[in-house]
Amino acid sequence: MAFAFRIAILALVALTGNTRAETIADFYRGKTVTAYIGYEAGGGYDLYGRALAKFIGRHLPGAPIVIPVNMPGAASMVLANYLAKVAPRDGTAFGAVNSALLLDTLIAGPSSKAQFKAAEMSMLGSISSNASVLLGWSGAGVASIEDIRTKGLVVGTTALTSDSFLSALALKKALRLDNMKLISGYPGTRELTLAMERGEVGGRVWDMESMGSQKPEWMNSGAVRIIAELAPKPMPEMPAGVHLAREFAANDLDRQALDVVFSNSLAFRPYLAPPGLPPETLAALREAFSATMADPDFIAEMKHMNLGVTPMSGVELQQTIAQIYALDDAAVARVRELTTP
């Protein structure tokens, strides 16, 4: 009798698991999932976002249609707030946002425009880690941190909440680069690229992969010079001989604060969904994201576009964000000092 009872219980558990899986598949079958992109068409976020949208549907239960939709504004803050407050919390909406936004409430404190807590958003994962760098246009005659101290440098950035602005500002403050001037407000990558080529600005923060895919001739021709790597640790795609910016910091507190600001290089292309998703739905989205990262067709398409795939899982990304928000008060205070205009 006891044996028969155990068999019945195991059968019930199996049936419950199958029913749950079928329920998720039934929910997604025939649905349209919107993969939002927080920037205009044509830039790095758009290229990555459209590639993900093209393939992730085949890995979701029920094989729903996935369409990419651009929702630009305030370096993707418009999209992040939309996902937090407006988008349906049923697994039919997720989006690509600027990685700096995951730190916005920590950095900006009460003045943050974020209507969400990053640790509460549903992290699906990040497509790539990627080294950000401070670039100097060859015509500006600046090739090192010391050159900035003596000659100065005008650096173009996008919105005040973007990683390009925050990284440049933290660098300027932590390294006491009084001769580095920041000009913010460029709408996106294309406009900043043109500003560099026209000589409006002499430098910018950019990531190696986007530069390699959109402006490979810059490095090949010597049009730009890498002044410093903006990352907590050396990244594999970085050319030999490039120094980490943190090496020039005067003390450990500044190095720790810079590591927080530059942590976006470790999860450079994050994707998140609204908070409060049903656990089984979030698990399905995360599994589909990870399966897409290993999909040979997706990998081939990324290689064709010269875009790298060095993914971080949703669970790991969620844990990373939680650890950052657990920093002690002194570190948080210094991060805010370095990133306050």
Summary of the structure (lengths in Angstrom):
residues: 341
radius of gyration: 21.7
end to end distance: 73.4
largest distance: 86.9
contacts: 1175
relative contact order: 0.17
helix: 53%
strand: 16%
